Amino acid sequence: MSALVHDSPDRAVTAIEPLTGSDNFATWKRLMTSYLKARQVWDVVSGDLQRPDCLFKYAKPITADIHPLVEPHLNGAVRQRTIVLEVEVQAFERHREWSRREAEAYHTIFRYLSPHISIHVAGLETSRDLWNELEERYRRMELATFCELFAQLRETTGERCASARDFVDRVRLLVDRLNAIAPGSIGDKAHIAILLTQIGPEYILVVDAIQNDKDPVNPTTIGNRLSNAEQTVRGRSLPRHRRECQDRPSIQCRETPRNVSTARSAAMWSRSAGRNSAKNTRLGTLP
């Protein structure tokens, strides 16, 4: 289930996945905040709009700066009661509007919680209490999650991945998750440095070329260059006779079963020809 968020001038739609834990709390919080603001109920959650008192009584004495709500020819007592009634009606309307916003905010937040999380916060009565509880609960877990993801990023190398593309994609995924928890924690330069220093020593020529390139670069461009250079790098690291087999498939290499069979056949033919020659020689010397 996802919510549709219209949080930009062009009414762009963003999907909100249910909150499942600390792994997606940062992303969920950012999208949910944007959605609540678009629905004009965020001020209730943040506490900027306090709950009004619908039993508010107007006690200010009548003075010249109070605009009369009834005809001037009426006496002061009637005017006072009319003012009090009008203010009470306005207070009731404000309270009803606040209650509507509160109900919508609470329902929206609670709706996009996973079942095992909603059980633990079901007893909270207001959207502000619900929001604060979620923030307090997962703020403590964010540091542990960040450290775990950062350790995985440090251990990700080209040697441990199936291909250069797999390495580039995994690094990008971990960087995105870290930046979701702490925005800007891994910038583009740090991202590029990780790609160039952890891809592997066999890419040293490619890395040198990238570092000496004067054109502006970004992580996506660097990742594509490393991925595209994989075939060349792997071909350079193979033994010479294997590269010849890959470059010229028509050449028969000695290590293949077909070549071994051909060599054996040639040797057997040579020995057979030798025996026949010797036999003919003996037959030719007979009287």
DRENDO-486244 format. One record per residue: x, y, z of N, C-alpha, C in turn; chain; residue number from 0. Coordinates in steps of 0.05 Angstrom, whole numbers, plus 32768, in hexadecimal, padded with zeros to 4 digits. Layout:
REC  n.x  n.y  n.z ca.x ca.y ca.z  c.x  c.y  c.z cadena num
REC    X    Y    Z    X    Y    Z    X    Y    Z      A NUM
...
***
This chain:
REC  n.x  n.y  n.z ca.x ca.y ca.z  c.x  c.y  c.z cadena num
REC 8011 7FE8 8000 8000 8000 8000 8012 8019 8000      A   0
REC 800A 802D 7FF2 801A 8045 7FF0 8008 805D 7FF0      A   1
REC 8013 8073 7FFA 8004 808C 7FFA 800E 809D 7FE2      A   2
REC 7FFC 80AD 7FD8 8003 80BF 7FC2 8009 80DB 7FCD      A   3
REC 8021 80E4 7FC9 8029 80FE 7FD4 802C 8112 7FBD      A   4
REC 801D 8128 7FBF 801F 813E 7FAC 802E 8154 7FBA      A   5
REC 8049 8153 7FBB 8058 8166 7FCA 8069 8178 7FB9      A   6
REC 8063 817C 7FA0 8072 818E 7F8F 805E 819E 7F7D      A   7
REC 8067 81B4 7F72 8055 81C4 7F62 8049 81B5 7F4B      A   8
REC 8057 81A2 7F3F 804C 8193 7F29 803C 817B 7F31      A   9
REC 8036 8179 7F4B 8025 8164 7F56 8032 8148 7F51      A  10
REC 804C 8147 7F55 8059 812D 7F51 8050 8119 7F66      A  11
REC 804F 8101 7F5F 8045 80EC 7F70 805C 80DB 7F7B      A  12
REC 805D 80D7 7F95 8071 80C7 7FA2 8064 80B2 7FB3      A  13
REC 806D 809A 7FB2 8061 8084 7FC1 806E 8082 7FDC      A  14
REC 805E 807F 7FF1 8068 807B 800C 8063 805E 8013      A  15
REC 8079 8050 8019 8077 8034 8022 8072 8034 8040      A  16
REC 8064 8020 804B 805F 801F 8067 8079 801D 8077      A  17
REC 8079 8029 808F 8090 8029 80A0 8094 800D 80AB      A  18
REC 80AC 8001 80A6 80B1 7FE6 80AF 80C6 7FE5 80C5      A  19
REC 80D5 7FFB 80C9 80EA 7FFB 80DE 80FE 8011 80D8      A  20
REC 8116 800E 80E5 812A 8022 80E2 8136 8023 80C6      A  21
REC 8133 800E 80B7 813F 800D 809C 8133 8022 808A      A  22
REC 8118 8026 808C 810B 8039 8079 80FF 8050 8088      A  23
REC 8106 8054 80A2 80F9 806A 80B1 8100 8085 80A6      A  24
REC 811A 8089 809F 8122 80A4 8095 8112 80AB 807B      A  25
REC 8111 8098 8069 8102 809D 8050 80E4 80A1 8056      A  26
REC 80D9 8090 8067 80BD 8092 806E 80B7 80AC 807B      A  27
REC 80C8 80B5 808D 80C3 80CE 809B 80C3 80E6 8088      A  28
REC 80D6 80E6 8075 80D8 80FD 8062 80BF 80FE 8050      A  29
REC 80B7 80E7 8046 80A0 80E7 8034 8086 80EC 8043      A  30
REC 8084 80E1 805B 806B 80E5 806B 8069 8103 8073      A  31
REC 807F 810F 807A 807E 812C 8081 8074 813C 8069      A  32
REC 807F 8136 8052 8077 8144 803A 8059 8140 8034      A  33
REC 8050 8128 8038 8034 8122 8033 8021 8130 8046      A  34
REC 8028 8130 8060 8018 813E 8074 8017 815C 806F      A  35
REC 802D 8167 8066 802D 8184 805F 801B 8189 8047      A  36
REC 801C 8177 8033 800B 817B 801C 7FEE 8179 8024      A  37
REC 7FE7 8169 8037 7FCC 8167 8041 7FC4 817C 8055      A  38
REC 7FD7 818E 805B 7FD3 81A4 806E 7FCB 819B 808A      A  39
REC 7FD8 8186 8093 7FD3 817C 80AE 7FED 8179 80BE      A  40
REC 8004 8181 80B2 801D 817E 80C0 801F 8190 80D8      A  41
REC 8012 81A7 80D8 8013 81B9 80EF 8007 81AD 8108      A  42
REC 7FF4 819A 8104 7FE9 818B 811B 7FFD 8178 8127      A  43
REC 800B 816A 8115 801F 8156 811E 8037 8163 812B      A  44
REC 8040 8179 811F 8058 8187 8129 8052 8197 8143      A  45
REC 8039 819C 8149 8031 81AC 8160 802F 81C9 815B      A  46
REC 8033 81D2 8142 8030 81EF 813C 8013 81F8 813F      A  47
REC 8000 81E6 813B 7FE4 81EC 813F 7FDB 81DD 8158      A  48
REC 7FD7 81EC 816E 7FCF 81E0 8187 7FB0 81DB 8187      A  49
REC 7FA8 81C9 8197 7F8C 81C3 819A 7F7D 81DA 81A7      A  50
REC 7F6A 81E6 8199 7F5B 81FC 81A4 7F46 81F3 81B9      A  51
REC 7F3F 8205 81CA 7F2B 8200 81DE 7F0F 8209 81D4      A  52
REC 7EFD 81F6 81D0 7EE3 81FD 81C5 7ED1 820B 81D9      A  53
REC 7ED9 820A 81F3 7EC9 8217 8208 7ED4 8232 820F      A  54
REC 7EE4 823E 81FD 7EF0 8258 8201 7EDA 826D 8206      A  55
REC 7EDF 827D 821B 7ECC 8293 8221 7ED9 82AE 821C      A  56
REC 7ECB 82BF 820F 7ED5 82DA 820A 7ED0 82EB 8222      A  57
REC 7EE6 82F4 822F 7EE3 8303 8248 7EEC 8320 8246      A  58
REC 7EF6 8327 822E 7F00 8342 822B 7EE9 8356 822C      A  59
REC 7EEC 836B 823C 7ED6 837F 823D 7ED3 838D 8223      A  60
REC 7EBB 8397 821F 7EB5 83A5 8206 7EC2 83C0 8206      A  61
REC 7ED1 83C6 81F2 7EDE 83E0 81EF 7ED9 83EA 81D3      A  62
REC 7EE3 8401 81CD 7EDE 840D 81B3 7EEB 83FE 819C      A  63
REC 7F01 83EE 81A2 7F0F 83E1 818D 7F01 83C7 8184      A  64
REC 7EEC 83BE 8193 7EDD 83A6 818C 7EC8 83AE 8178      A  65
REC 7EC9 83A2 8161 7EB5 83A8 814C 7E9A 839D 8155      A  66
REC 7E86 83AD 8155 7E6B 83A3 815D 7E61 838D 814A      A  67
REC 7E56 8378 8156 7E4B 8363 8146 7E2D 8366 8141      A  68
REC 7E21 837A 814F 7E04 837F 814B 7E00 839C 8147      A  69
REC 7DE8 83A4 8143 7DE2 83C0 813E 7DEA 83D2 8156      A  70
REC 7DF4 83E9 8150 7DFD 83FB 8166 7DE7 8403 8179      A  71
REC 7DCE 8402 8170 7DB9 840C 8182 7DB2 83F7 8197      A  72
REC 7DBC 83DE 8195 7DB7 83CB 81AB 7DC8 83D1 81C3      A  73
REC 7DBF 83C9 81DA 7DCD 83CF 81F2 7DE6 83BE 81F5      A  74
REC 7DF7 83C6 8208 7E11 83B8 820C 7E0F 839B 8213      A  75
REC 7DFB 8393 8223 7DF8 8378 822C 7DF4 8365 8214      A  76
REC 7DE2 836E 8202 7DDD 835D 81EB 7DF6 835B 81DA      A  77
REC 7E04 8371 81D7 7E1C 8370 81C7 7E31 835E 81D3      A  78
REC 7E33 835E 81EE 7E47 834D 81FB 7E40 8330 81F7      A  79
REC 7E26 8328 81FA 7E1E 830C 81F6 7E23 8304 81D9      A  80
REC 7E1E 8316 81C6 7E22 830F 81AA 7E3F 830A 81A4      A  81
REC 7E51 831B 81AF 7E6D 8317 81AB 7E77 82FC 81B7      A  82
REC 7E6E 82F6 81CF 7E75 82DD 81DB 7E6C 82C5 81CB      A  83
REC 7E53 82C6 81C1 7E49 82B1 81B0 7E59 82AD 8197      A  84
REC 7E60 82C4 818A 7E6F 82C3 8171 7E8B 82B7 8176      A  85
REC 7E98 82BE 818B 7EB2 82B4 8191 7EB1 8296 8197      A  86
REC 7E9D 828D 81A6 7E9A 8271 81AC 7E95 8261 8192      A  87
REC 7E86 826C 8180 7E82 825E 8166 7E9C 825B 8157      A  88
REC 7EAC 8271 8157 7EC5 8270 8149 7ED8 825C 8156      A  89
REC 7ED8 825B 8171 7EE9 8248 817F 7EE0 822B 8179      A  90
REC 7EC7 8226 8177 7EBD 820C 8170 7EC5 8204 8154      A  91
REC 7EC4 8217 8142 7ECC 8211 8126 7EEA 820B 8125      A  92
REC 7EFA 8219 8134 7F17 8214 8134 7F1C 81F8 8140      A  93
REC 7F0E 81F1 8155 7F11 81D7 8161 7F09 81C1 814E      A  94
REC 7EF4 81C5 8140 7EEB 81B0 812D 7EFF 81AD 8116      A  95
REC 7F0A 81C3 810D 7F1E 81C1 80F7 7F37 81B3 8101      A  96
REC 7F3F 81B9 811A 7F57 81AC 8125 7F51 818E 8128      A  97
REC 7F3A 8187 8131 7F33 816A 8134 7F33 815C 8119      A  98
REC 7F2A 8169 8104 7F2B 815D 80EA 7F47 8158 80E1      A  99
REC 7F58 816C 80E4 7F74 8169 80DC 7F82 8153 80ED      A 100
REC 7F7C 8153 8107 7F88 813F 8118 7F80 8123 8110      A 101
REC 7F67 811F 810A 7F5E 8104 8102 7F6B 80FB 80E8      A 102
REC 7F6D 810E 80D5 7F79 8107 80BB 7F97 8101 80BF      A 103
REC 7FA5 8111 80CF 7FC2 810C 80D3 7FC6 80F1 80E1      A 104
REC 7FB7 80EC 80F6 7FBB 80D3 8105 7FB5 80BB 80F3      A 105
REC 7F9F 80BC 80E4 7F98 80A6 80D2 7FAD 80A2 80BD      A 106
REC 7FB8 80B7 80B1 7FCC 80B5 809C 7FE5 80A8 80A7      A 107
REC 7FEF 80B1 80BE 8007 80A5 80C9 8003 8088 80D0      A 108
REC 7FED 8082 80DE 7FE8 8067 80E7 7FE4 8054 80D0      A 109
REC 7FD9 805E 80BB 7FD2 804D 80A4 7FEC 8042 8096      A 110
REC 8001 8052 8097 801A 804A 8089 802F 8040 809D      A 111
REC 8026 8031 80B1 8037 8022 80C3 8033 8004 80BD      A 112
REC 8049 7FF5 80BF 8046 7FD8 80BB 8037 7FCD 80D3      A 113
REC 802B 7FB5 80D1 801B 7FAA 80E7 802A 7FA8 8101      A 114
REC 8043 7F9E 8100 8051 7F9A 8119 8059 7FB4 8127      A 115
REC 805A 7FCA 8118 8060 7FE4 8125 8046 7FF0 812F      A 116
REC 8031 7FEE 8120 8017 7FFA 8129 800D 7FEE 8143      A 117
REC 8014 7FD5 8149 800C 7FC9 8162 8018 7FD8 817A      A 118
REC 8031 7FE0 8177 803F 7FED 818E 8037 800A 8193      A 119
REC 802B 8016 817F 8023 8033 8182 8005 8037 8182      A 120
REC 7FF6 8021 8183 7FD9 8023 8181 7FCD 8032 8198      A 121
REC 7FDA 8034 81AF 7FCE 8041 81C6 7FD1 805F 81C7      A 122
REC 7FE1 806A 81B4 7FE5 8087 81B3 7FCD 8095 81A7      A 123
REC 7FC5 80AC 81B2 7FAB 80B7 81AA 7FAD 80CE 8196      A 124
REC 7FC4 80DC 8195 7FC6 80F3 8183 7FDC 80EE 816E      A 125
REC 7FDA 80FC 8158 7FED 80F9 8143 8009 8103 814C      A 126
REC 800A 8117 815D 8024 8121 8166 8031 810D 8178      A 127
REC 8022 8100 818A 802D 80EB 819B 8037 80D3 818A      A 128
REC 8028 80CC 8176 802F 80B6 8164 8049 80BD 8155      A 129
REC 804B 80D4 814B 8063 80DC 813C 807B 80DD 814E      A 130
REC 8079 80E9 8165 808F 80EB 8178 8099 80CF 8181      A 131
REC 8086 80BD 8185 808D 80A2 818E 809D 8093 8178      A 132
REC 8095 8096 815F 80A3 8089 8149 80BF 8095 8145      A 133
REC 80C1 80B0 8148 80DB 80BD 8145 80EE 80B4 815B      A 134
REC 80E4 80B3 8174 80F4 80AB 818A 80FD 808E 8188      A 135
REC 80EB 807D 817F 80F0 8061 817D 8106 805B 8169      A 136
REC 8105 8067 8151 8117 8060 813B 812F 8073 8139      A 137
REC 812F 8089 8147 8146 809A 8148 815D 808B 8156      A 138
REC 8157 807C 816B 816C 806D 8179 8177 8057 8167      A 139
REC 8167 804C 8155 8170 8036 8145 817E 803F 812B      A 140
REC 817B 8058 8124 8187 8062 810C 81A5 8060 810C      A 141
REC 81B2 8066 8123 81CF 8066 8125 81D9 804A 8120      A 142
REC 81CC 8036 812D 81D5 801A 8129 81D2 8012 810C      A 143
REC 81BC 8019 8100 81B8 8012 80E3 81CC 8020 80D2      A 144
REC 81D2 803A 80D7 81E6 8049 80C8 8201 803B 80CA      A 145
REC 8209 8034 80E2 8223 8027 80E5 8225 800C 80D6      A 146
REC 820F 7FFD 80D7 820F 7FE3 80C9 8211 7FE7 80AB      A 147
REC 8203 7FFA 80A0 8204 7FFF 8083 821F 800A 807B      A 148
REC 822B 801B 808C 8245 8026 8086 825B 8011 8086      A 149
REC 8258 7FFD 8098 826B 7FE7 8099 8268 7FD6 807F      A 150
REC 8250 7FD2 8076 824B 7FC3 805D 8258 7FD2 8045      A 151
REC 8256 7FED 8046 8261 7FFD 8030 827F 7FFA 802F      A 152
REC 828C 7FFA 8046 82A9 7FF7 8047 82B2 7FDC 803E      A 153
REC 82A2 7FC7 8043 82AA 7FAC 803C 82A3 7FA5 801F      A 154
REC 8294 7FB7 8011 828D 7FB1 7FF5 82A4 7FB8 7FE3      A 155
REC 82AF 7FA4 7FD6 82C5 7FA7 7FC3 82BF 7F99 7FA9      A 156
REC 82CF 7FA0 7F94 82CB 7F93 7F7B 82D0 7F75 7F7B      A 157
REC 82E2 7F6C 7F8C 82E9 7F50 7F8E 82D2 7F40 7F9A      A 158
REC 82C2 7F4C 7FAB 82AC 7F3E 7FB8 8292 7F3F 7FA8      A 159
REC 8292 7F4C 7F92 827A 7F4E 7F81 827D 7F3E 7F68      A 160
REC 8267 7F36 7F5D 8268 7F25 7F45 8273 7F34 7F2C      A 161
REC 826E 7F4E 7F2B 8277 7F5E 7F14 827A 7F7B 7F1D      A 162
REC 8286 7F8A 7F0B 8289 7FA7 7F11 826E 7FB4 7F14      A 163
REC 825B 7FAD 7F03 8240 7FB9 7F05 8233 7FB2 7F1F      A 164
REC 8237 7F99 7F29 822C 7F91 7F43 8238 7FA2 7F59      A 165
REC 8253 7FA6 7F57 8261 7FB7 7F6B 8256 7FD3 7F6B      A 166
REC 8253 7FDF 7F54 8249 7FFB 7F51 822D 7FFD 7F5C      A 167
REC 821C 7FEA 7F55 8200 7FEB 7F5E 81FE 7FE8 7F7D      A 168
REC 820E 7FD6 7F88 820D 7FD2 7FA5 8217 7FEA 7FB4      A 169
REC 822C 7FF7 7FAB 8236 800F 7FB8 8220 8025 7FB6      A 170
REC 8214 8028 7F9F 81FF 803D 7F9D 81E8 8038 7FB0      A 171
REC 81DF 801E 7FB2 81C9 8018 7FC4 81D0 801F 7FE1      A 172
REC 81E8 8017 7FEA 81F0 801D 8006 81F3 803B 800A      A 173
REC 81FD 804A 7FF7 8200 8067 7FFA 81E4 8074 7FFC      A 174
REC 81D2 806B 7FEC 81B6 8076 7FEC 81A9 8070 8007      A 175
REC 81AD 8058 8012 81A1 8052 802C 81AE 8062 8043      A 176
REC 81C8 8067 8041 81D5 8077 8056 81CC 8094 8054      A 177
REC 81C9 809F 803C 81C0 80BA 8039 81A2 80BD 8040      A 178
REC 8193 80A8 803E 8177 80A9 8047 8175 80AC 8065      A 179
REC 8188 80A0 8074 8188 80A2 8091 8194 80BD 8099      A 180
REC 81AA 80C5 808D 81B7 80DE 8093 81BD 80EC 8079      A 181
REC 81AB 80FE 8070 81AE 810B 8056 81C9 8119 8053      A 182
REC 81D6 8113 803D 81F0 8120 8037 8208 8113 8045      A 183
REC 8204 80FD 8053 821A 80F1 8061 822F 80E5 804E      A 184
REC 8227 80DB 8037 8239 80D1 8022 8235 80E2 8009      A 185
REC 8247 80F6 8005 8244 8107 7FEE 824E 80FA 7FD4      A 186
REC 824D 8109 7FBE 8256 80FE 7FA5 8273 80F8 7FA4      A 187
REC 8284 8109 7FB0 82A1 8104 7FB0 82A7 80EB 7FC1      A 188
REC 829A 80E8 7FD8 829F 80D0 7FE8 8296 80B7 7FD9      A 189
REC 827F 80B9 7FCB 8274 80A3 7FBB 8288 809B 7FA5      A 190
REC 8293 80AF 7F97 82A7 80A9 7F82 82C0 809D 7F8E      A 191
REC 82C9 80A8 7FA5 82E1 809D 7FB1 82DE 807F 7FB9      A 192
REC 82C6 8078 7FC2 82C1 805C 7FC9 82C2 804B 7FB0      A 193
REC 82B7 8054 7F9A 82B7 8044 7F81 82D4 8040 7F78      A 194
REC 82E4 8055 7F78 82FF 8053 7F6D 8312 8044 7F7E      A 195
REC 830F 8045 7F98 8322 8039 7FAB 831B 801C 7FB2      A 196
REC 8302 8014 7FAD 82F9 7FF9 7FB5 82F2 7FE7 7F9D      A 197
REC 82F6 7FF1 7F85 82F0 7FE1 7F6D 8304 7FCA 7F69      A 198
REC 831D 7FCE 7F71 8331 7FB9 7F6E 834A 7FC3 7F60      A 199
REC 8362 7FB6 7F66 837B 7FC0 7F5A 837D 7FBC 7F3C      A 200
REC 836D 7FA9 7F31 836F 7FA4 7F14 8363 7FBB 7F04      A 201
REC 8355 7FCD 7F11 834A 7FE5 7F03 835B 7FFD 7F06      A 202
REC 8375 7FFA 7F0D 8386 8010 7F13 8389 8024 7EFB      A 203
REC 838A 8019 7EE3 838D 802A 7ECC 8374 803A 7EC7      A 204
REC 835D 802D 7ECB 8343 803B 7EC7 8340 8051 7EDC      A 205
REC 8348 804A 7EF5 8346 805E 7F0B 8358 8076 7F06      A 206
REC 8370 8071 7EFD 8382 8087 7EF6 8377 8099 7EE1      A 207
REC 836B 808C 7ECC 8360 809C 7EB7 8349 80AE 7EC1      A 208
REC 8338 80A3 7ED3 8322 80B2 7EDD 832C 80C9 7EEF      A 209
REC 8340 80C3 7EFF 834A 80D8 7F11 8358 80EF 7F02      A 210
REC 8363 80E9 7EEB 8370 80FE 7EDA 835D 810B 7EC7      A 211
REC 8345 8102 7EC6 8331 810E 7EB4 8329 8129 7EBE      A 212
REC 8329 813D 7EAD 8322 8158 7EB5 8304 815E 7EB3      A 213
REC 82F6 814D 7EA6 82D9 8151 7EA3 82CB 814C 7EBE      A 214
REC 82B6 815A 7EC4 82A7 8156 7EDD 829B 813A 7EDD      A 215
REC 829C 812D 7EF4 8292 8112 7EF7 827E 8110 7F0D      A 216
REC 826F 80FB 7F0D 825C 80F5 7F22 825C 80D7 7F27      A 217
REC 8250 80CD 7F3D 8251 80B1 7F42 8245 809F 7F2C      A 218
REC 8230 80A9 7F1F 8224 8099 7F0A 8237 8095 7EF2      A 219
REC 8245 80AB 7EEA 8258 80A9 7ED4 826F 8097 7EDB      A 220
REC 827A 809A 7EF4 8290 8089 7EFC 8288 806B 7EFC      A 221
REC 8270 8066 7F07 8266 804A 7F07 8264 803E 7EEC      A 222
REC 825A 804E 7ED9 8257 8044 7EBD 8273 803F 7EB1      A 223
REC 8286 8050 7EB6 82A1 804C 7EAA 82AE 8033 7EB6      A 224
REC 82AB 802E 7ECF 82B6 8016 7EDB 82A8 7FFD 7ED0      A 225
REC 828E 7FFE 7ECD 8280 7FE7 7EC3 8287 7FE1 7EA6      A 226
REC 828A 7FF7 7E96 8291 7FF3 7E79 82AE 7FE9 7E76      A 227
REC 82BF 7FEF 7E89 82DB 7FE6 7E87 82E0 7FCA 7E91      A 228
REC 82CB 7FBD 7E9B 82CE 7FA3 7EA8 82D9 7F8E 7E94      A 229
REC 82CE 7F8D 7E7C 82D7 7F79 7E69 82F4 7F7C 7E61      A 230
REC 82FC 7F95 7E5D 8318 7F9B 7E57 832B 7F93 7E6D      A 231
REC 8323 7F9A 7E86 8334 7F95 7E9D 8336 7F77 7EA2      A 232
REC 8320 7F69 7EA0 8321 7F4C 7EA4 8331 7F3E 7E8E      A 233
REC 832F 7F48 7E76 833E 7F3C 7E60 835C 7F40 7E63      A 234
REC 8364 7F58 7E6E 8380 7F5E 7E73 838C 7F4C 7E89      A 235
REC 837C 7F44 7E9C 8386 7F34 7EB2 8388 7F17 7EAC      A 236
REC 837E 7F0D 7E95 8380 7EF1 7E8E 839C 7EEB 7E83      A 237
REC 83A5 7ED1 7E84 83BE 7EC9 7E77 83BE 7ECF 7E5A      A 238
REC 83D6 7ED1 7E4E 83D8 7ED9 7E32 83CB 7EC6 7E1F      A 239
REC 83CF 7EAB 7E23 83C4 7E98 7E10 83A5 7E98 7E12      A 240
REC 839A 7E9E 7E2A 837D 7EA0 7E2C 8372 7EB8 7E1E      A 241
REC 8381 7ECF 7E1F 8378 7EE6 7E11 8378 7EE1 7DF3      A 242
REC 838C 7ED2 7DE9 838D 7ECC 7DCD 8375 7EBB 7DC4      A 243
REC 836E 7EA9 7DD6 8356 7E98 7DCF 833D 7EA9 7DCE      A 244
REC 833B 7EBD 7DE1 8323 7ECE 7DE1 8323 7EE1 7DC9      A 245
REC 833B 7EEC 7DC2 833C 7EFF 7DAC 833A 7EF1 7D91      A 246
REC 8346 7ED9 7D8E 8345 7ECA 7D75 833B 7EAE 7D79      A 247
REC 8321 7EAA 7D79 8316 7E90 7D80 831F 7E7A 7D6C      A 248
REC 8328 7E81 7D53 832F 7E6D 7D40 8349 7E5F 7D47      A 249
REC 835A 7E6D 7D57 8374 7E61 7D5F 836E 7E4B 7D73      A 250
REC 837A 7E33 7D6F 8376 7E1D 7D81 838C 7E1E 7D97      A 251
REC 8383 7E1F 7DAF 8395 7E21 7DC6 839B 7E05 7DD1      A 252
REC 83B2 7E01 7DDB 83BB 7DE7 7DE4 83AC 7DDC 7DFC      A 253
REC 83A0 7DED 7E0C 8394 7DE4 7E24 8377 7DDA 7E21      A 254
REC 836B 7DDF 7E09 834F 7DD7 7E06 834E 7DB9 7DFF      A 255
REC 8338 7DAB 7E06 8335 7D8F 7E00 8337 7D8A 7DE2      A 256
REC 832C 7D9C 7DD2 832D 7D98 7DB5 8349 7D98 7DAB      A 257
REC 835A 7DAB 7DB5 8376 7DAC 7DAC 8385 7D94 7DB6      A 258
REC 8380 7D8A 7DCE 838D 7D72 7DD8 8387 7D5B 7DC6      A 259
REC 836D 7D58 7DBF 8365 7D42 7DAE 8373 7D43 7D93      A 260
REC 8375 7D5C 7D88 8382 7D5F 7D6E 839F 7D58 7D6F      A 261
REC 83AC 7D60 7D84 83C9 7D5A 7D87 83CD 7D3C 7D8A      A 262
REC 83BC 7D2E 7D99 83BE 7D11 7D9C 83BA 7D03 7D81      A 263
REC 83A7 7D0C 7D72 83A2 7D00 7D57 83BA 7D04 7D45      A 264
REC 83C6 7D1B 7D46 83DD 7D20 7D35 83F5 7D0E 7D3D      A 265
REC 83F8 7D0B 7D57 840E 7CF9 7D60 840A 7CDD 7D58      A 266
REC 83F1 7CD3 7D5B 83EB 7CB7 7D53 83EF 7CB4 7D35      A 267
REC 83E7 7CC7 7D25 83EB 7CC5 7D07 8409 7CC5 7D00      A 268
REC 8419 7CD5 7D0F 8435 7CD6 7D0A 8442 7CBB 7D10      A 269
REC 843B 7CAF 7D27 8446 7C95 7D2E 843E 7C80 7D1A      A 270
REC 8425 7C80 7D11 841C 7C6D 7CFD 842A 7C70 7CE3      A 271
REC 842F 7C89 7CDA 843E 7C8D 7CC2 845A 7C84 7CC4      A 272
REC 8466 7C87 7CDB 8481 7C7E 7CDF 8484 7C60 7CDD      A 273
REC 8470 7C52 7CE9 8471 7C35 7CE8 846D 7C2B 7CCC      A 274
REC 845B 7C37 7CBC 8457 7C2F 7CA1 8470 7C34 7C90      A 275
REC 847E 7C49 7C95 8496 7C4F 7C85 84AB 7C3B 7C8B      A 276
REC 84AE 7C33 7CA5 84C2 7C1F 7CAC 84BC 7C04 7C9F      A 277
REC 84A2 7BFE 7C9F 8499 7BE4 7C94 849F 7BE4 7C76      A 278
REC 849A 7BF9 7C68 849F 7BFA 7C4B 84BD 7BF8 7C45      A 279
REC 84CD 7C04 7C57 84EA 7C02 7C53 84F3 7BE6 7C55      A 280
REC 84E9 7BD7 7C69 84F1 7BBB 7C6D 84E8 7BAB 7C55      A 281
REC 84D0 7BAF 7C4C 84C6 7BA0 7C35 84D7 7BA6 7C1C      A 282
REC 84E1 7BBE 7C19 84F1 7BC5 7C02 850C 7BB9 7C02      A 283
REC 8518 7BB0 7C19 8532 7BA5 7C1B 8532 7B87 7C18      A 284
REC 851B 7B7B 7C16 851A 7B5D 7C13 8523 7B56 7BF7      A 285
REC 8531 7B3D 7BF3 8539 7B34 7BD9 8522 7B2E 7BC7      A 286
***
